[in-house]
Amino acid sequence: MILPLAKDILKVYKEQDVILLRNRVKEHAVRIKMGLVNQTKLITAASELVRNMLRYGGGGEVTVEVVSRGRDNGIRLIFKDQGPGIPDIKKAMADGFSTGKSLGLGLPGTKRLVNEFDLKSEVGKGTTVTIIKWANG
C-alpha cells in the first residue's frame, strides 16, 4: 500500500509555473535522498507532462506528494487538466505519434522515465496522468 507523507498542490496555467513545479519536485526529491539520476528522470518526466498539460489541456493542477511503500520512499505526481481529453490513448502512447509539431516521444518517453505511470482521459472532460518515481528505483 502506498501512503502519502507530504503533499503540495500547484496550479499551472503559464510557462513561469513550470519552473515553480520543477523546483518543488526537486525539493521533495532531495528531501527523500533520491539520487541525481532518478531526480533528473523525474524532473524530465514532470517537465514533459506539464508542458503537455499547458499545450493541450490549457493548464491545470499538479499534486506533488512524497509517498512511502514499506521502506521505499518516492514522489507521486498527479497532473490533472480539464482540456479536450485524448480520444485514442493507445495511439497517444505509441512512439512517434503526435497531434502537435513535436517528435511524439512525450507520453511513451515519460512512461519509460518513471516506475509507475497511469493515464486516464475522457473526451470533453480532461486528462489525468499519475506517475511515481521511487528514490531507489
Summary of the structure (lengths in Angstrom):
residues: 137
radius of gyration: 14.2
end to end distance: 16.6
largest distance: 42.3
contacts: 431
relative contact order: 0.21
helix: 37%
strand: 34%
